[in-house]
């Protein structure tokens, strides 16, 4: 009976979560395939990182105002419009590819516009989830969302690598568009969002300011967001470094990059299952910074000093298995602390503050590998201690950069832990 009641209470959430996750998988497959295409064209870590930078830059610059827009208009219509425009961007890429006119700058431009649409869609989706989830199911729902993100992390590199090798971008984009159609139809026909007060009378500037003021008056939430911005800086730099580390390695290559990337998804599936069955912790804040200390203080060092793919995968597992635990506890704090009528604009402010470091990290990671670490290791190829630690040839600079990220990430978590330990949250 309890299972039946839970199903009835979460029916709309299950439909929205599963179909949107399917669409996200399709989009992720296309993004990974385009990364493979771009690296084959340029051979540069920085150029592939720039693809993600173009997606995140409008997301960060416009998020505060997008959140105000989300609180002002119908959430369902906002999601439908944004998803449709993003799908049109994918069609543009496909058309350019088929006409043999696809160039690097086209991908940058399309990704920037898609990122702008995601800027509006993401806070609308966050509010929609809050409206559909009973408060007592927040941790369970967060665990399921982490599970879907984890499965996407596992499947998208493997599927993208296989499909891209089999049929190029044609089949990849076809599957992406099919997943969009399923998600669009489900949201349009099957999901009815509860009514919420929409802020139609106030200006967008005033609404955006209210989101900022809420964060200023809620130091716990602000402190957690700023800590996560530092975590995102390290993690995004790692993402930029990883292709330049795995692909040139004699035991690496594009296929191995897919396997190593999938290992992080497997870890997140395990972590999502763990967080779905864990009891409520005594202090959610402590869980957040301790899990990130373990993640950032282990994965980077293990990859920096290892030369075997099995150790790369183990490093990914250690680095990512606790991410869903962190994410679920952060999600519960935010949903319980932020009033639902303010969530659109507050989540948007969160997006700007928490994610502005991602393009910085991607650029810094790619730049450091291409322009600093690889030349440094090349010029010190006779220094035995460096070659013993980080190897030789192309990829050794990326290994050195991972070591630096491990040092920086550990210092960040220790420093943040000292500041965050004065806050406690056990609801």
QUIDAMO-V820383 format. One record per backbone hydrogen bond with DSSP energy under -0.5 kcal/mol. NH is the residue of the N-H (numbers start at 0). CO is the residue of the C=O. If there is no record, write none. Layout:
BEGIN
[[NH CO] [NH CO]]
END
This chain:
BEGIN
[[4 0] [5 1] [6 2] [7 3] [8 4] [9 5] [10 6] [10 7] [13 9] [14 10] [15 11] [16 12] [17 13] [18 14] [19 15] [20 16] [21 17] [22 18] [23 19] [24 20] [25 21] [26 22] [27 23] [28 24] [29 25] [30 26] [31 27] [32 28] [33 29] [34 30] [35 31] [36 32] [37 33] [38 34] [39 35] [40 36] [41 37] [42 38] [47 43] [48 44] [49 45] [50 46] [50 47] [51 47] [51 48] [52 48] [53 49] [54 50] [55 51] [56 52] [57 53] [58 54] [59 55] [60 56] [61 57] [62 58] [65 61] [66 62] [67 63] [68 64] [69 65] [70 66] [71 67] [72 68] [77 73] [78 74] [79 75] [80 76] [81 77] [82 78] [83 79] [84 80] [85 81] [86 82] [87 83] [88 84] [89 85] [90 86] [91 87] [92 88] [93 89] [94 90] [95 91] [96 92] [97 93] [98 94] [99 96] [100 95] [101 95] [105 102] [106 102] [107 103] [108 104] [109 105] [110 106] [111 107] [112 108] [113 109] [114 110] [115 111] [116 112] [117 113] [118 114] [119 115] [119 116] [120 116] [121 117] [122 118] [123 119] [124 120] [125 121] [126 122] [127 123] [128 124] [129 125] [130 126] [131 127] [132 128] [133 131] [136 133] [137 134] [140 136] [141 137] [142 138] [143 139] [144 140] [145 141] [146 142] [147 143] [148 144] [149 145] [150 146] [151 147] [152 148] [153 149] [154 150] [155 151] [156 152] [157 153] [158 154] [159 155] [160 156] [161 157] [162 158] [163 159] [164 160] [165 161] [166 162] [167 163] [169 166] [170 166] [171 167] [172 168] [173 169] [174 170] [175 171] [176 172] [177 173] [178 174] [179 175] [180 176] [181 177] [182 178] [183 179] [184 180] [185 181] [186 182] [187 183] [188 184] [189 185] [190 185] [190 186] [191 189] [192 190] [198 70] [199 197] [206 202] [207 203] [208 204] [209 205] [210 206] [211 207] [212 208] [213 209] [214 210] [215 211] [216 212] [217 213] [217 214] [221 217] [222 218] [223 219] [224 220] [225 221] [226 222] [227 223] [228 224] [229 225] [230 226] [231 227] [232 228] [233 229] [234 230] [235 231] [236 232] [237 233] [238 234] [239 235] [240 236] [241 237] [242 238] [243 239] [244 240] [244 241] [245 241] [246 242] [248 245] [251 248] [252 245] [256 252] [257 253] [258 254] [259 255] [260 256] [261 257] [262 258] [263 259] [263 260] [264 260] [265 261] [266 262] [267 263] [268 264] [269 265] [270 266] [271 267] [272 268] [273 269] [274 270] [275 271] [276 272] [276 273] [277 273] [283 424] [286 282] [287 283] [288 284] [289 285] [290 286] [291 287] [292 288] [293 289] [294 290] [295 291] [296 292] [297 294] [298 294] [301 297] [302 298] [303 299] [304 300] [305 301] [305 302] [310 307] [311 307] [312 308] [313 309] [314 310] [315 311] [316 312] [317 313] [318 314] [319 315] [320 316] [322 319] [323 319] [325 321] [326 322] [327 323] [328 324] [329 325] [330 326] [331 327] [332 328] [333 329] [334 330] [335 331] [336 332] [337 333] [338 336] [341 338] [342 338] [342 339] [345 341] [346 342] [347 343] [348 344] [349 345] [350 346] [351 347] [352 348] [353 349] [354 350] [355 351] [357 354] [358 354] [359 355] [360 356] [361 357] [362 358] [363 359] [364 360] [365 361] [366 362] [367 363] [368 364] [369 365] [370 366] [371 366] [371 367] [372 367] [373 368] [375 371] [376 372] [377 373] [378 374] [379 375] [380 377] [382 379] [383 381] [386 382] [387 383] [388 384] [389 385] [390 386] [395 392] [398 394] [399 395] [400 396] [401 397] [402 398] [403 399] [404 400] [405 401] [406 402] [407 403] [408 404] [409 405] [410 406] [411 407] [412 408] [413 409] [414 410] [415 411] [416 412] [417 413] [418 414] [419 415] [420 416] [421 418] [422 419]]
END
